[in-house]
Amino acid sequence: MAHTKQDTMRRALRREVAGTIGVLADDVDFEAMRQYRSFVFDDHGEYLQQVEALLKARDAQGGHTTLALFDPEEYEEFCAASDLDPDRPANRTCFTADLAAAGATVPYDGSPLDTLVPALIEEAVRRSTWEYAGSVLAGIGECAGCGEDIGRAAFALAARLLTRVLDSVGHGAHHLVCSASLPTHDLTAALHTAANPDGRIDLDEQEATEFASVLAVALATRSAGGLVARSSTPGARDRVQGWRLQGELLVPLTAAEVFDAYCTDIHSGDPLPPESGVDYCAAPDLGPFEGHPH
């Protein structure tokens, strides 16, 4: 009886344990791991099927599992820095636990792996963009004239510009995209908001912070950048409008400029057909704005 009770208690505790699985998302990363004898898989598709089966089994047992991107190069660096043998499964577990603490993860919610992996990649890109933008802003330093931190001033200005944009787009659901073109990186951030008729704006504060950081990088480095907003309201056609960054101002694009931006392939430059049910509109003038990032 005591033994049965102990087994029951262990099963109950097992349901309290959270787990993380490091996923090799593409063929290149999968092939990189095949150099290790302790890595027993030889087919990426079969490997993903086994990962999904494990996720379903843990979910059926009441376990909570998150997914993280397993990067073989980062794993090698982790093992080298910690003097660990990369050909030991236990050390891969240590690396995965490190990812769970500091890396990008998504929770397993029963969705197919084909849905979860793109979401995980998107989350990793989003986190990487935010971290890079933060490092750029932190490394610019102080204004030689007044001593103010340029990165902080740029972020404050970006936050005020974002507020002005949100005030201008009206009520409805909005999807905003901000871009900044640096010499070595192209940064992009997205923000989803909902503006109610009473003037209240619903948004994710973390998303808004990341969005403002990318805009701040463009301001602080005087790089090319812009902002596009797609707005949806029930019973009406979607509206797309945008602004380009000019110095410390967001200058409204004309309807033709917005149309050209949306209906041109960014890689080939070839024209794309306009999207059905969408109006490409001139953006409102945000007006004069005080404040500068030096």
Summary of the structure (lengths in Angstrom):
residues: 294
radius of gyration: 23.9
end to end distance: 74.8
largest distance: 79.0
contacts: 826
relative contact order: 0.09
helix: 45%
strand: 23%
